[in-house]
Amino acid sequence: MQTIKERQDASYSILQKEFGYKAKLQAPRILKVSISAATGTKMKADRHKNDFIIDRLSKIAGQKPVTRQAKQSVAAFKIRQGDPIGVMVTLRGARMYAFLDKLLTVAIPRTKDFRGLKKEAIDVMGNMTIGIKEHTIFPEIKDEELKDVFGFAITIVTTAKSKKEATRFFELLQIPFKKD
C-alpha cells in the first residue's frame, strides 16, 4: 500500500497532463495540516479540561499543541480578550505525512457508519477541512480513557489554486469521498 507521500509524488505527472502545467512544481502539494479543538468557556471553569485536551491531541498528533487566546472580548459569550478558548497544532514534513496516513487508513475507517467525506469540505482556496466528532477513533486513545469525548477539526492546506484542482488532487491521494 502506498503512503500519502508516494501518492502525492505520483500525482504530479497526472495533474501536469490534465491541467497543462509546464513545470512539476505547479502541481498541487500538501503544505501543512492544522488540527484545532475549541474548548470555549470550559477552560475557565475547569483547568484540567484544558490539560486533558492538550494531552489527547499530543498523543494523536505526535506534537504538543499550543493554547490559543481570544483576540477580542465578546460579552454574550462571557469571553475576555486573552482568555484561552482552544488549542491547535500544525504539522509539517514527516509528522504531517505520518498523521495523514494514520487518519486515512486507520482512524476514518473506524468511524461508525462512515460513507465517505463530502467534496464540499474543499474550499475555493483548495484547502480541505474535516470535522471529527469523537477523538476516540484514533488508536492512541485507550478504551479506559473514554471519560470526556471531544471533537476537533483537521485542515489540510494545499498549494492548489482552485477547487477543481484541489478536488482532483485529493482524488489522486485516494481520499475517501462520498459516491454521488
C-alpha positions in Angstrom: 0.0 0.0 0.0 1.3 3.4 -1.0 1.8 6.2 1.6 0.3 9.7 1.1 3.8 11.0 0.2 4.2 8.4 -2.5 0.7 9.1 -3.9 1.4 12.8 -3.9 4.6 12.3 -5.9 2.8 10.0 -8.4 0.0 12.6 -8.8 2.4 15.3 -10.2 2.6 13.9 -13.7 -1.1 13.1 -14.0 -2.0 16.6 -12.8 0.6 18.1 -15.2 -1.1 16.4 -18.2 -4.7 17.2 -17.1 -4.2 20.9 -16.2 -1.4 21.7 -18.7 1.3 22.6 -16.1 4.7 23.5 -17.7 6.7 22.6 -14.5 6.3 19.9 -11.9 6.2 22.4 -9.1 3.0 24.0 -10.5 1.1 20.8 -9.5 -0.7 21.0 -6.1 1.0 19.5 -3.0 0.3 19.4 0.7 1.9 22.3 2.7 0.7 21.6 6.3 -2.0 20.0 8.4 -3.6 22.0 11.2 -5.5 20.3 14.0 -7.6 22.5 16.2 -10.1 21.9 19.1 -12.2 24.7 20.6 -12.8 24.5 24.3 -14.6 27.8 24.8 -15.6 28.7 28.3 -15.0 25.2 29.7 -11.3 26.1 30.1 -12.2 28.9 32.6 -14.4 26.6 34.8 -12.1 23.6 34.8 -8.3 24.0 34.0 -8.0 20.2 34.0 -10.2 20.1 30.9 -7.5 22.1 29.0 -4.8 19.8 30.1 -6.9 16.8 29.1 -7.5 18.1 25.6 -3.8 19.1 25.2 -2.7 15.6 26.3 -5.1 13.8 23.9 -4.1 16.0 20.9 -0.4 15.4 21.8 -1.0 11.7 21.6 -2.9 11.9 18.3 -0.7 14.4 16.5 2.7 13.4 18.0 3.4 17.0 18.8 2.4 19.3 21.7 -0.4 21.7 20.8 -0.4 25.4 21.7 -3.2 27.2 23.6 -5.0 29.9 21.6 -6.4 33.0 23.2 -9.4 35.1 22.3 -8.5 38.0 20.0 -11.3 40.2 21.3 -13.9 40.3 24.1 -17.4 39.0 23.4 -19.8 39.8 26.2 -22.5 37.5 25.0 -20.2 34.5 25.4 -18.5 35.8 28.6 -15.1 35.8 26.9 -12.5 38.5 27.6 -9.6 39.3 25.3 -6.7 37.0 26.1 -8.8 34.2 27.6 -7.8 30.7 26.4 -10.5 29.4 24.1 -8.9 26.5 22.2 -5.8 24.5 21.3 -4.2 23.8 17.9 -1.2 22.0 16.4 0.4 22.5 13.0 2.1 19.5 11.4 4.6 19.7 8.6 7.0 17.3 6.9 7.3 13.7 8.1 4.9 14.1 11.0 2.3 15.5 8.6 2.5 12.6 6.2 2.5 10.0 9.1 -0.6 11.7 10.6 -2.4 11.7 7.2 -1.6 8.0 6.6 -2.9 7.2 10.1 -6.0 9.3 9.5 -6.9 7.8 6.2 -6.0 4.2 6.8 -6.9 3.7 10.5 -9.0 6.4 12.0 -11.5 7.3 9.4 -12.4 3.7 8.6 -13.1 3.2 12.4 -15.8 5.9 12.3 -19.3 4.5 12.8 -21.4 4.4 9.6 -18.7 6.1 7.5 -19.8 6.6 3.9 -17.1 9.0 2.8 -16.1 12.6 3.1 -18.1 15.4 1.4 -16.5 17.1 -1.6 -18.0 20.3 -0.2 -15.3 20.2 2.5 -12.9 21.6 -0.1 -13.0 25.4 -0.1 -12.3 27.7 -3.1 -8.7 28.2 -2.0 -8.0 24.5 -2.4 -7.9 23.5 1.3 -9.9 20.7 2.9 -11.4 20.8 6.4 -12.6 17.6 8.0 -14.6 17.6 11.2 -14.0 14.8 13.6 -16.9 14.3 16.1 -15.1 11.9 18.5 -11.3 11.8 19.2 -11.7 8.2 20.2 -11.4 6.9 16.6 -7.6 7.2 16.8 -5.7 4.1 18.0 -3.6 6.1 20.6 -6.7 6.6 22.8 -7.3 3.7 25.1 -10.8 2.5 26.0 -10.1 3.1 29.7 -9.6 6.8 28.9 -13.1 7.4 27.5 -14.4 9.9 30.1 -14.6 13.1 28.1 -15.1 12.8 24.4 -14.4 15.9 22.3 -14.3 16.8 18.6 -11.8 18.7 16.6 -11.1 20.0 13.0 -8.4 18.9 10.7 -7.4 21.3 7.9 -5.3 20.1 5.0 -3.6 23.1 3.4 -2.5 22.7 -0.2 -1.0 24.8 -2.9 -3.9 24.2 -5.3 -5.2 27.4 -6.9 -8.8 26.3 -7.4 -11.4 23.9 -6.0 -11.3 21.9 -9.2 -7.5 21.3 -8.9 -7.8 20.5 -5.3 -10.7 18.0 -5.8 -8.7 16.1 -8.4 -5.6 16.2 -6.3 -7.4 14.8 -3.3 -9.0 12.1 -5.5 -5.5 11.1 -6.7 -4.4 10.9 -3.0 -7.3 8.4 -2.6 -9.2 10.5 0.0 -12.5 8.5 0.5 -15.2 10.8 -0.9 -18.9 10.1 -0.9 -20.2 8.5 -4.1 -22.5 10.8 -5.9 
